[in-house]
């Protein structure tokens, strides 16, 4: 979907892609921040479908990127997304798992835009995943050690969100 003002993914239509191209040249053109931004979606895919991949993803060195390995990981990530889209094309059930990190992430991103503190989408999603891991721990009993361990690993990769000082009530409203 496309964004409209400060509203995320409000316009557009969803159609399954007939082809997916992964370009190593394109990946090489991105700076570290934009690589990490897209990488948040890959972390999400691992967490919602194949947590065994998480350590491999988190071991990537973004200061010395092995692009051939990254291309393989991107391809695996696309297959995970395709799995969810194929089994639930109209987002009535299982596909909603693809929203992991986005509920809080869109709130964080919207707050940042409204307060002249823009943030790359993937960074907001990464912080959103940490929030949702803690919420899962508190509400549905996700193992606290797992939630904290994964949350800390994500924050080690993306840094602490020091530019977010939004009041909790305002983020919850968003």
C-alpha positions as CSV (number, residue, x, y, z in Angstrom):
1,X,0.0,0.0,0.0
2,X,0.9,3.6,-0.4
3,X,1.0,6.2,2.4
4,X,-1.2,9.2,2.6
5,X,0.3,12.1,4.6
6,X,1.1,10.6,8.0
7,X,-1.1,7.5,7.5
8,X,0.7,4.4,6.5
9,X,-0.4,1.9,3.8
10,X,-3.8,3.6,3.4
11,X,-4.0,3.6,-0.4
12,X,-3.6,0.8,-2.9
13,X,-4.5,-2.7,-3.8
14,X,-2.9,-6.1,-3.2
15,X,-2.1,-8.4,-6.0
16,X,0.3,-11.3,-6.0
17,X,3.5,-10.6,-7.9
18,X,4.0,-12.6,-11.0
19,X,7.8,-12.3,-10.6
20,X,10.2,-11.2,-7.9
21,X,13.7,-10.0,-8.8
22,X,16.5,-9.8,-6.3
23,X,19.3,-7.5,-7.4
24,X,22.6,-7.7,-5.8
25,X,23.5,-4.5,-7.6
26,X,20.5,-2.8,-5.9
27,X,21.4,-4.1,-2.5
28,X,25.0,-2.8,-3.0
29,X,23.6,0.7,-3.7
30,X,22.0,1.0,-0.3
31,X,23.7,2.6,2.7
32,X,23.8,0.7,6.0
33,X,20.7,2.4,7.4
34,X,18.6,1.5,4.4
35,X,19.9,-2.1,4.4
36,X,18.9,-2.3,8.1
37,X,15.5,-0.8,7.3
38,X,14.7,-3.6,4.8
39,X,16.3,-6.2,7.0
40,X,13.7,-5.6,9.7
41,X,11.1,-7.3,7.5
42,X,13.5,-10.3,7.2
43,X,13.7,-10.4,11.0
44,X,9.9,-10.3,11.2
45,X,9.6,-13.2,8.8
46,X,12.0,-15.3,10.8
47,X,10.2,-14.5,14.0
48,X,6.7,-15.3,12.7
49,X,7.7,-18.4,10.7
50,X,11.2,-19.8,11.2
51,X,12.9,-18.7,14.4
52,X,15.7,-21.1,13.6
53,X,16.9,-18.6,11.1
54,X,17.1,-15.7,13.6
55,X,20.6,-16.4,14.8
56,X,21.9,-16.6,11.2
57,X,20.2,-13.2,10.4
58,X,21.5,-11.5,13.5
59,X,25.0,-12.7,12.8
60,X,25.2,-10.7,9.6
61,X,27.9,-8.0,9.6
62,X,26.4,-4.8,8.2
63,X,29.8,-3.1,8.2
64,X,31.2,-5.8,5.9
65,X,28.3,-7.2,4.0
66,X,28.5,-10.6,2.3
67,X,26.0,-9.7,-0.5
68,X,25.8,-13.2,-2.0
69,X,24.8,-14.5,1.4
70,X,22.4,-11.6,1.9
71,X,20.8,-12.3,-1.5
72,X,20.1,-15.9,-0.4
73,X,18.6,-14.7,2.9
74,X,16.4,-12.2,1.0
75,X,15.2,-15.0,-1.2
76,X,14.3,-17.2,1.8
77,X,12.5,-14.2,3.4
78,X,10.5,-13.6,0.2
79,X,9.4,-17.3,0.3
80,X,8.2,-16.9,3.8
81,X,6.1,-13.9,2.8
82,X,4.8,-15.7,-0.2
83,X,3.8,-18.6,2.1
84,X,1.5,-16.4,4.1
85,X,0.1,-14.5,1.1
86,X,-0.6,-17.8,-0.7
87,X,-2.5,-19.4,2.2
88,X,-4.4,-16.2,3.1
89,X,-4.6,-13.9,0.1
90,X,-7.3,-11.6,1.5
91,X,-5.7,-11.3,5.0
92,X,-8.6,-12.9,6.9
93,X,-6.5,-15.0,9.2
94,X,-2.9,-16.3,9.2
95,X,-1.6,-13.5,6.9
96,X,-2.2,-11.0,9.7
97,X,1.0,-12.4,11.2
98,X,2.8,-10.3,8.6
99,X,1.7,-7.2,10.6
100,X,4.0,-8.2,13.5
101,X,6.0,-5.2,14.6
102,X,3.8,-2.9,12.4
103,X,1.1,-2.1,14.9
104,X,3.5,-0.3,17.2
105,X,5.9,0.5,14.4
106,X,3.3,2.5,12.4
107,X,2.4,4.4,15.6
108,X,6.1,5.2,16.2
109,X,6.6,6.2,12.6
110,X,3.5,8.4,12.5
111,X,4.4,10.1,15.8
112,X,7.9,10.8,14.3
113,X,6.5,12.3,11.2
114,X,4.1,14.5,13.1
115,X,6.8,15.7,15.5
116,X,9.5,16.4,12.8
117,X,11.5,13.3,13.9
118,X,11.2,11.0,10.8
119,X,12.4,7.5,11.1
120,X,13.0,4.8,8.4
121,X,10.1,2.4,8.2
122,X,12.2,-0.6,9.1
123,X,13.7,1.0,12.2
124,X,10.1,1.8,13.4
125,X,9.1,-1.8,12.7
126,X,12.2,-3.1,14.6
127,X,11.2,-1.0,17.6
128,X,7.6,-2.1,17.1
129,X,8.7,-5.8,17.2
130,X,10.4,-5.2,20.6
131,X,7.2,-3.5,21.9
132,X,5.1,-6.4,20.6
133,X,7.5,-9.0,22.1
134,X,7.1,-7.4,25.5
135,X,3.3,-7.2,25.0
136,X,3.2,-10.9,24.0
137,X,5.2,-11.7,27.2
138,X,2.8,-9.7,29.4
139,X,-0.5,-10.6,27.7
140,X,-0.2,-14.1,26.2
141,X,2.7,-15.6,28.2
142,X,5.5,-15.6,25.7
143,X,8.5,-16.9,27.5
144,X,10.0,-13.8,29.2
145,X,13.6,-14.9,28.7
146,X,13.0,-15.4,24.9
147,X,11.2,-12.1,24.6
148,X,14.0,-10.2,26.4
149,X,16.8,-12.0,24.6
150,X,15.3,-11.3,21.1
151,X,14.4,-7.8,22.1
152,X,17.9,-7.0,23.2
153,X,19.4,-8.5,20.0
154,X,17.1,-6.3,17.9
155,X,18.0,-3.2,19.9
156,X,21.7,-4.1,19.6
157,X,21.3,-4.1,15.9
158,X,19.1,-0.9,15.6
159,X,20.3,1.0,18.6
160,X,18.1,2.4,21.3
161,X,15.3,4.6,19.9
162,X,16.5,7.8,21.6
163,X,14.5,10.1,19.3
164,X,11.2,8.6,20.6
165,X,10.0,10.4,23.6
166,X,6.3,10.2,22.8
167,X,3.8,10.0,25.7
168,X,2.6,6.4,26.0
169,X,-1.0,7.5,25.7
170,X,-0.3,9.2,22.4
171,X,1.4,6.2,21.0
172,X,-1.4,3.9,22.1
173,X,-3.9,6.2,20.5
174,X,-2.0,6.1,17.2
